[in-house]
Amino acid sequence: MMMKDKFRLTSILTVLMMVVGVLLPFAELSAQDQTDKTYVFATDTTFAPFEFQDAEGNFVGIDMDLLDAIAKDQGFDYEMRPLGFNAAVQALESGQVDAVIAGMSITDERKQVFDFSDAYFSAGVQFAVLENSEIADLEGLSGNTVAVKTGTSGADTANSLKEEYNFDVTQFEDSVNMYEDLQVGNAQAVIEDYPVMAYAAQTGGIDLRFIGEQMAVSDFGVAVQKGQNAELITMFNDGLNNIRLSGEYDEIVSNYLGEDSGASATTGVISLIQENGTTLLSGLWTTIWISVVSIVIAMILGITLGLLRTSDNRLLEGLAQIYIDIMRGVPMIVLAFFVYFGIPQITGLQFSAVIAGIITLSLNAAAYIAEIVRGGIQAVNTGQSEASRSLGLSRSQTMRHIILPQAFKIMIPSFINQFVITMKDTSILSVIGLVELTQTGRIIIARTYQSGAMWLIVGVMYILIITLLTRLSGNIEKKYIY
């Protein structure tokens, strides 16, 4: 009896150590990163002309160029993390980054939470419609839909005016999606910072017509956590003043908002592939290797959980079932946010976007693999167990030599199918700034405004790699099962 209790305790500790083992090495790596004196900035991914990615994969724009010039002037190093505006703000709140530079308006509400630098740019928001629209003024918005970008001054302004002018508001995470909604006719107007819309019309071939006047004029500044990184704010302010005096500030702004600033928009599938092929392949490689690492970790954890689900021990079976129920019940995007933003706030442990993504995929996939293992084991005829036990084999010997070899043949197609699902799930991780294939496509669209052609290219790339995996699954089934 004592041996049986000892075995149960050992099994429980083993499961707990495996879960902790998935997290601890990554947390240690992330903790080591914090000793680096390089300042970590978060930014948006699709907010041209302030921040966007060029054809070579470099992040450029007014914000990026100003920060680079100021860093050189003041002699500090920095690392840039393109997360998207909402995720960038959450990363700053959770201590994942030191500062945010993303065309962030300095407001009284935000001053309660963050400290801001001096204003480096001022802009107002304005409504715009398509050139051929019949809407001539704000009164014409009545009964129509206005597309906005979540968390921006434009969204706040639209929400404050929607009852007065009787229009509906649709919110999007990216400016590009907002403009696409306008172009396909789902929305009849958009509202955004004037420079952003002017740049989109100039470089993206979008025929926009502005209505009304600029409103809610606000200053853009760099944000840091309240009471922290005062030295960074001081250096930014000093550097900003120096580049204004030298004229470098005006040159940077003119590069993006001057008369000759507009770049010709890339059009057509072939042109997009030629210009962005290397970047797309890099995004595909990130998707593949993160999927492989995640599925390997998930297999180890999932097989263990699956074996516990078929255990005679009610406690171990119950613990495994609780884990599976939790992971299958929590949406992937919520799990990703919790790992990347929640855990640092609760424990102080911080993860990079890559590590957080691997943890998210692994924990999620492990629950489904556990059910695959359970189903595979239960699919083996019970007569096999009875026959082996009658020959004097123990339960563990029966499982190792009789049941599992047959069960794994049954599981192989499901394992490959789970790998395909995990690969597609990597697209969700763009919300925490992981630049995989889908996020790569979004970044390119932010520069080219060619969403239709780009999503076609990305879709074909997914289809090709997943078709290869499906063929592999079919060959394995024929070779090892039938």
N, C-alpha and C positions, 0 to 999 in steps of 0.2 A: 504493500500500500504506500509506503514511504517512497519507493522508487517511482511509483505512478505519479505522486504529487510532485516529486522533484522534476519529472519529465514535463509536467504541465507548467510548472514555474519557469523551467528553461525555455519552453516553447513561447510562452508569453514574452519573456525577456528578449527572445530572438526577434520576434515581430517588432517590438518597440525599438530595438537597436537598428533594425533595417530601415524603419521609417526615419529615425534620427540620423542614420548613416547617409540617407539621401540628402538631408538638409545641411548637416554639420560641416562637411568639407567645403561646401559652397559658401556657407556663412563665414568660415574662417578665411577663405580667399577674399571675400568681400570686405571683411574686417581689416585685413591687411592692406587693402586698397585705400582705406581711409587715412593711413599714415602718409600718403602721398600729398604734397603741398599744392599740387596742381588743382586749380579751381574747376569745378564741374558745373557747366552751364546747361540748362535745359532750354529747348526752343521748340517752335512749331515745325511742322514738316511741309506745310503747303500754304504759305502766306507770302507769296511773291507780291511786291518786290523786296520785302523785308527779310524773308528767309525762304530759300528753295534750293534745289539741287541742280547743278548744271550737267551738261552731257558727259563730263568726266567723273561725275559722282561726287564733286566737291560741293559743300554747302556754301552758298553765296547769298548776296542780298545786302540791303542797307544795314540791317542789324549785324550780320556776319562780318561785313567789311569794317564797320565802325568798331566792333569789338576787337577785331584783329589789329587794327591800327592803334587802338588804345592800349592793348596788351603789349605791343611792341614799344610804345611810348613809355609805358610804366614798368616794363620788364617783368611781367608776370606770365605764367603759363596757364593754359586752360584746356579743358576737354569739352567737346560739344556732344550733347545727347539729344537728337531729334525725337521728340516724344509725341508731338501734337499738343495743342494748347492746354486742354483740360488735364491731360496726363502730366504735363510739365508742371502745372500748378500743384497737383497732388504730390508729385515727386519732391517739390520744394517743401511742402507742408510736412512730409514724412521724413525729411532730412536726407533723401537720396541724392540731392544735388545741392550745390551752394547758392545758385542764383538762376533766375529765369530772364532771358531776353527774347521776347517774342511779340514785339509790337504791343506790349502790355500797357494798357491805360492806367494812369495813376489816379485812383479814385479814393474818396474818403473812406469808403467801406474797406477797400483793400489795404489802406494804411493802418487799419486796426490789426491786421494780421502780418503785414510785411513792411519792411523798410525799403524805400525806393531811392534810386540815384537821382541826380538832376535830370530834367527832361532832355532827351536827345532828339526828339521829333514831336511835332504837333500835327494833328489831323482831325478832321471831323468826319462823321458818317453821313451818307447820303443815299437816298433811294434811287434805283435805276430800273428801267424797263428795256425791253428789246426795242430797237430802232423803229420797227413797224407796228409797235403797240399803239392802241387807241387811247391809252391812259396818258393824260397830259399833266396832271397834278396830283397832289396827295388825296384830294377828294375822289379822284378816279379810282383809287384803290378799294373803294367800298365794294364788298361782296367778293373780293379777289383774295389770293394767297400770296404772302410775302415769305420768301426763303431767307433764313438767317443762319449764321454760324454760331453754334453753342458757346456760351460764356463770353461773348464779345460785347463791346459797346453798341454795336449794331443791333444785336439781339435784345439788349436792354431797352434801346430806343424804340424798336418795333413793338415790344411788349407793352411799353408805356403808351403807345399811340394807337394800338389795335382797336380799342373800344371807341376812341374818338373818331377814327376814320373807318370803323367797321370792316376790318380785314382779318383774315386768319394768318397764323404764323406757323411755318414748318421749319424745324431745326435740323441742321446738318453739322457733322464733325469737321468737314473740310470745306474750304471756299469753292474748290472745283466742283464738288457735288452740288453745291448751292447754285452755281451757274448752269450746270447741266439740267437741274430741275427747271430752271427758267427757260432754257432753250427747248426742252421737250414739251413745254406748255403746262406742266403740273403747277408751277408757280407763275404768277404774272409780274412779279417784281422781286428785287433783291435789295438788301441794305448792307453796306459794309463801309469800312474806311475808304475814303475817296481815293487815296493813292493806289490802294489795292485794286479797286475796280478799274481805275484808269490804266493801270499796267496790264490787267487782264484783257481789256478791250484792245490795247495796243499790240500785245504779243500773242494773244490767243485767238484773234480773229472773231471776237464776240462783238456784235453790233449793239452797243448799249447806248441808251439815251438817259441822261440824268434828269430827275424831276425834283422840284422843291429846292431848298437850300441846304448847304451843309449844316448839320446840327450836332450837338453834343461834342463840340470840339474838345479834345483832351490831349494831354501830354503823354508820351511814351517814356517809360523808364525801366531800368533794371531792378528787379525785385530780389530781396534776400529775406531770410527768416527774421522776425522781429528780434532785435537785440544781438544779432549774429553777423559776422563777416563785415563789420564796420570798416575794416581796412580795405576790403575789396571795393566798397562803395566810394571810399575816399580816393582810391587809385583811379576808379572809373571816372569820377567827376574831374579829377586833375587832368587825366588824359583827354577827356572830352574837351575841356577848355583849351588844351594845347593844340589839338588838331583843328579846332575852330579857328584859332589864331593863325595857324600855318596855312589855312586854306584847304587842307586835306579833307575836311568834313564836307565842304561844298563840292569837291570833286567826286566824292563817293556818292552823294545824293544825286548829283547830275548824271552819273553813270546809269542810274536806274530810272530817274524821273525827268531827265532832260529830253529835248526834242529828238535827239538821235539815239535814245536809249532802247527803243523797241527792237527786239530781235525777231527775225522772221520766224513764223510758227512752222514747226515741222509737221508735214501732213503725209498721210498715206502709211500703210502697214510696212512697206518695204523701207521707206525712209526712217521710220521709227526703229526698225530692227537694225538697220545699218548704223544709226547714231547711238543706239542704246543697247546693242547686243551684249557687250561685255558686262554692263551693269545688270542686265536681266539674268545672265548666266551666273553672276555672283549671287544674286538673290535666290536663284534656283538651288545653287550649291548650299547656301545657308539653310534653306528649307530641308534639303536632303540630309545633311549631316546632323542637324538638330533632331530631325525625326528618328534617325538611326540611334543616336545616343539615348534619346528619350525612350524608345521602344525597348532597348536593351535593359535599362533600369526598370522599366515597367514590367518586363518579362520576369525579372528576378523577384520583384515584389509581388507581382500578380500570381505567379506559380505558387509561391509560398502561401498567399492568401487563399488560393483555390484549394490547396491541400488542406488547409485549416477548415475550409467550408465543408469538406467531406469527412472531417475528423469525428470521432465518437465523443470527443470532449465538447460538452455544450458551451463551456466558457470560451474556448478558442473559436468555436464555430460562431458564437455570438459576436465576439470582437471583430472577426473577419466580416460578418454580415453588416455590422455597424459602419465599418470603414467603407464597404461597397455602397451602402445606402447613401452615405454622406456624399461620396464622390460622384455617384450617378445623379444625385439630386441637385448638386450645385452647378449652375451654368459655368462653362469654361471661362467666360470673360470675368465672372465674379471671382473665380478661383485665381485667375491671373492678377487681378487687382489686389486681392488679399495677400498673395505671396509677395508682390512687388511693392505695394504701399502699406498694407496692413501689418505684416510681420515686422517691418522696420519700426513702425510707430509703437507696437506692443512690446517688442523685445530689444530693439536697438540693432538687431542684425540686418545687414543690408546686402542686397543681391544686385548684380548687374542684370540688364534686360535678358541677356542670353541665359544666364544661370536661372533666373526666375522663370523664363520660358521653359527650360528643360524640366525644372521641378514641377511646373504646372502640367505639362504634357504627361510626365511620368506618373504623377499621382492620379491623374484622371484615367489614363489608359490602363493602369494597374487594376482598377476596379473592374473594367470590362474583361481584361485577360483572366482575372480570377473566376469570373463567371464562365468563360470559355473552358477553363481547366475543369471546373466543377461539372459542367455539362459533358465534357469529353470523358471524364472518369465514370460518370453515371451512365454513359452510353455503352460502356463495355458490359457485356452480358454478366449478370450476377453469378451465373453458373461457373464462370472462370474463377471467381473468388472462392466459391464453395469447393471446387475441385482442388485448388491449390492448398486450401486449409486442410482438406482431408488427407493430403500428402504430407502434412506436418509442417508446412511453411507458415511462418508467423505473418501477422498482418502487414508489417513493414516489408517483409520479403515479398509477399504477394503483390504489394503495391509497386515495389521497385522492378520486379522481374516479370510480372504478368500483366498487371493493369495498365501502368503508365506507358509501356512500349506500344500497346494497342491504342490507348487514349490519345497519345501524341500524334499518331497518324490521322486520327479523326480531327484533331485540333489544328493541324497545319494550315488548311485553307482559311480558317477563322483568324489565325495569327496574322497571316498576310493581309487579310481584309482589315484587321485592326491597325496594321502599319499604314495602310492606305488612308484610313480615317485620321490617324494621328498626323500624317503628312498634310492633309487638308486642314486640320485644326490649327496648324502653325499660323494660318492667316489671321486667326483671332489675336495672336500675340502682338500684332502691330499696335494694339492699344497701349502697350507698355514700351513701345519704341523699338521693337525687334524688327530689323530691316530684312525680312525674308522676301519671297517672290511677290506676294500680294502688295506688301508695303512698298517694294521697289516700283511696282506699277503705279501706285498712287503718287509716289514722289515724282516720277516722270510725267504723269498727267498734270501735276501742279505746275510744271514748266511749259509743257506743250499744249495743254488743254485739248488733247486728242483722246478723250476717254473711250470712245467707241472702238477705235483701232487698237488702243493699248490693252483694253480688257479682252479683246479678241486674241491678241498675242499671248497674254498671260494665261487665258483659258486653254489655248492650244498646248502651251508648255505643260500645264497640269495634266491635260488629257494624255499627252505622249508618255510622261513618266508613269502615270497611273496605269495606262494600258500595258506598259512593259511589266509592271508588277502583277497585273491580272494574268498576263500570259505566263509569267513565272509561276504563279499559283496553280494555274491549270496544268503545267508540266509536272510540278511536284505532285499534284494529286494523281496524275496518271502513273508516275514512276513509283510512288511509295504507297499509294492507297489501293488502286485498282489492279 
